[in-house]
Amino acid sequence: MTTRSFLILHGWQNHRPEDHWQHWLADRLTELGHKVVYPQLPDPDDPDLEVWLTELARHLDGLAAGSERVVVAHSLSVLLWLHAVARDLPGLAGVDRVLLVAPPSGSVLARYPEVEGFRLTGNLLERLDGRTLPHPTRLAAGDDDPYLPEGVQAAYGDLLGLTAELLPGAAHLDLDAGYGSWPSVLEWCLDGEAKLRVR
């Protein structure tokens, strides 16, 4: 069996409920014998970008050497990841593949003071433009995500040079959308060529 090490990153107001697909995913991967880090990031209701970046660097450093290193980020942690890429955060070069799921758009983040600082603006956008992402990086979102009114391709795909994968009727891929389990994300974790499908 290929040895893999996973870092699973949650979003805003996510206290890692057991019913969430990320918790489900962490449990399944652990059962299969993979190393899984699924940290509770500090102050998820009122997150601080700098604190989260420090935590991300620490957890990246803890991914097992000699294994395939995989990152799965949902919602606000997609923005965390993009800030890390724009800043060349230590440890990024060691990541083998990344899945970015349902990032909220900047126009939505701007409405909430608690997370407004995670928006990509000005200089950060310039730094990201043309930046090499860990390869492969996949970007996926529901085609009806209420937190992505512009659509994921317009909001992030074009900027990152990625063709976003649209999941019909998946909304924000959260518990409200029924994503307590998500078998195809487990398939992708085990095989980076696997197609992402709705639950």
C-alpha positions as CSV (number, residue, x, y, z in Angstrom):
1,M,0.0,0.0,0.0
2,T,1.2,3.5,-0.8
3,T,2.1,5.4,2.3
4,R,0.2,8.7,2.5
5,S,0.0,11.5,4.9
6,F,-3.0,13.8,4.9
7,L,-3.7,17.3,6.3
8,I,-7.4,18.1,6.4
9,L,-8.2,21.8,7.0
10,H,-11.7,23.0,8.0
11,G,-13.5,26.3,7.5
12,W,-15.1,29.2,9.4
13,Q,-17.2,28.2,12.4
14,N,-16.3,24.6,11.9
15,H,-15.7,22.8,15.2
16,R,-15.0,19.5,13.4
17,P,-18.5,18.0,14.1
18,E,-18.4,14.2,13.8
19,D,-21.2,14.4,11.1
20,H,-19.1,16.5,8.7
21,W,-17.6,14.9,5.7
22,Q,-14.1,16.0,6.7
23,H,-14.4,14.2,10.0
24,W,-15.8,11.2,8.2
25,L,-12.9,11.3,5.7
26,A,-10.3,11.5,8.5
27,D,-11.8,8.5,10.2
28,R,-11.9,6.4,7.0
29,L,-8.3,7.3,6.0
30,T,-7.1,6.5,9.6
31,E,-8.9,3.1,9.4
32,L,-7.0,2.4,6.2
33,G,-3.7,3.0,7.9
34,H,-2.8,6.4,6.6
35,K,-1.4,9.2,8.8
36,V,-4.1,11.9,9.1
37,V,-3.8,15.3,10.7
38,Y,-7.2,17.0,11.2
39,P,-6.5,19.9,13.5
40,Q,-8.9,22.2,15.2
41,L,-7.7,25.5,14.1
42,P,-7.7,28.2,16.8
43,D,-10.8,30.4,17.3
44,P,-12.8,29.0,14.4
45,D,-15.7,31.5,15.0
46,D,-13.3,34.5,14.9
47,P,-10.2,33.3,13.1
48,D,-7.0,35.2,12.8
49,L,-5.2,34.7,9.5
50,E,-1.7,35.1,11.0
51,V,-2.5,32.5,13.7
52,W,-3.9,30.1,11.2
53,L,-0.9,30.5,8.9
54,T,1.4,29.7,11.8
55,E,-0.7,26.6,12.5
56,L,-0.6,25.6,8.9
57,A,3.2,25.8,8.7
58,R,3.4,23.7,11.9
59,H,1.2,21.0,10.5
60,L,2.9,21.0,7.1
61,D,6.1,20.4,8.9
62,G,4.6,17.5,10.7
63,L,3.5,15.6,7.5
64,A,5.4,12.3,7.3
65,A,8.6,12.4,5.3
66,G,8.8,9.7,2.6
67,S,5.1,9.5,2.1
68,E,2.8,11.1,-0.5
69,R,1.6,14.3,1.2
70,V,-1.9,15.4,0.5
71,V,-3.9,18.5,1.6
72,V,-7.7,18.7,1.6
73,A,-9.0,22.2,2.4
74,H,-12.6,23.3,2.7
75,S,-14.2,26.7,2.6
76,L,-12.2,29.4,4.5
77,S,-9.2,27.1,4.6
78,V,-9.0,27.3,0.8
79,L,-8.3,31.1,1.4
80,L,-5.8,30.1,4.1
81,W,-4.0,27.9,1.6
82,L,-3.9,30.6,-1.1
83,H,-2.5,33.1,1.4
84,A,0.2,30.5,2.2
85,V,1.0,30.1,-1.5
86,A,1.2,33.8,-2.1
87,R,3.7,34.1,0.8
88,D,5.7,31.0,-0.1
89,L,5.0,29.5,3.3
90,P,7.7,27.0,4.4
91,G,6.6,23.4,3.8
92,L,4.4,24.0,0.7
93,A,7.0,22.6,-1.7
94,G,6.8,19.2,0.1
95,V,3.1,18.8,-0.7
96,D,2.3,16.4,-3.5
97,R,-1.3,17.2,-4.3
98,V,-4.1,19.5,-3.1
99,L,-7.9,19.5,-3.2
100,L,-9.5,22.9,-2.7
101,V,-13.2,22.7,-1.9
102,A,-15.9,25.4,-1.9
103,P,-13.9,28.6,-1.3
104,P,-16.1,31.5,-0.3
105,S,-15.8,34.5,-2.7
106,G,-14.2,37.8,-1.7
107,S,-17.5,39.6,-2.0
108,V,-19.0,37.3,0.6
109,L,-16.1,37.5,3.0
110,A,-16.3,41.3,2.8
111,R,-19.7,41.1,4.5
112,Y,-18.3,39.4,7.7
113,P,-15.8,41.3,9.8
114,E,-14.7,38.0,11.4
115,V,-13.2,36.7,8.1
116,E,-12.8,39.8,6.0
117,G,-9.0,39.6,6.5
118,F,-8.9,36.3,4.6
119,R,-9.9,38.0,1.3
120,L,-7.4,38.1,-1.5
121,T,-6.8,41.7,-2.5
122,G,-4.3,43.9,-4.3
123,N,-0.7,42.7,-3.7
124,L,-1.8,39.2,-2.8
125,L,-3.6,38.8,-6.1
126,E,-0.5,40.0,-7.9
127,R,1.6,37.5,-6.0
128,L,-0.8,34.6,-6.8
129,D,-1.0,35.5,-10.5
130,G,1.1,33.0,-12.3
131,R,2.3,31.4,-9.1
132,T,3.0,27.7,-9.4
133,L,0.6,25.6,-7.2
134,P,1.5,22.2,-5.9
135,H,0.8,19.8,-8.8
136,P,-1.8,18.6,-9.1
137,T,-4.2,21.0,-7.5
138,R,-7.9,20.5,-8.0
139,L,-10.6,23.1,-7.3
140,A,-14.2,22.0,-6.8
141,A,-17.4,23.6,-5.7
142,G,-21.1,23.3,-6.0
143,D,-22.7,25.0,-9.0
144,D,-25.2,26.6,-6.6
145,D,-22.9,27.5,-3.7
146,P,-24.5,30.5,-1.9
147,Y,-21.1,31.6,-0.8
148,L,-19.8,31.8,-4.4
149,P,-22.3,34.0,-6.2
150,E,-19.8,34.8,-9.0
151,G,-19.2,31.1,-9.5
152,V,-16.0,29.3,-8.6
153,Q,-14.4,29.6,-12.0
154,A,-14.7,33.4,-12.1
155,A,-13.9,33.8,-8.5
156,Y,-10.8,31.5,-8.3
157,G,-10.3,29.2,-11.3
158,D,-9.2,31.9,-13.7
159,L,-6.9,33.5,-11.2
160,L,-5.2,30.1,-10.4
161,G,-5.1,28.8,-13.9
162,L,-7.4,25.9,-12.9
163,T,-10.5,24.5,-14.5
164,A,-12.9,24.2,-11.6
165,E,-15.0,21.1,-11.2
166,L,-18.6,21.9,-10.7
167,L,-20.7,19.6,-8.6
168,P,-24.4,19.9,-9.4
169,G,-26.7,20.8,-6.5
170,A,-23.8,20.4,-4.0
171,A,-24.2,24.0,-2.5
172,H,-21.4,24.6,0.0
173,L,-20.6,20.9,0.4
174,D,-21.3,21.2,4.1
175,L,-23.7,19.6,6.6
176,D,-26.6,21.8,5.5
177,A,-26.1,20.4,1.9
178,G,-26.1,16.8,3.3
179,Y,-22.4,16.2,3.1
180,G,-22.0,14.0,6.2
181,S,-20.1,11.5,4.0
182,W,-18.6,12.0,0.6
183,P,-17.4,8.7,-0.9
184,S,-15.8,10.3,-4.0
185,V,-13.5,12.5,-1.9
186,L,-12.2,9.4,-0.3
187,E,-11.7,7.8,-3.7
188,W,-9.7,10.9,-4.7
189,C,-7.5,10.7,-1.6
190,L,-6.6,7.2,-2.5
191,D,-6.3,7.9,-6.3
192,G,-5.6,11.4,-7.4
193,E,-7.1,10.6,-10.8
194,A,-10.5,9.8,-9.4
195,K,-13.4,11.9,-10.5
196,L,-15.2,13.9,-7.9
197,R,-18.9,13.3,-7.8
198,V,-21.8,14.5,-5.7
199,R,-22.6,12.4,-2.6
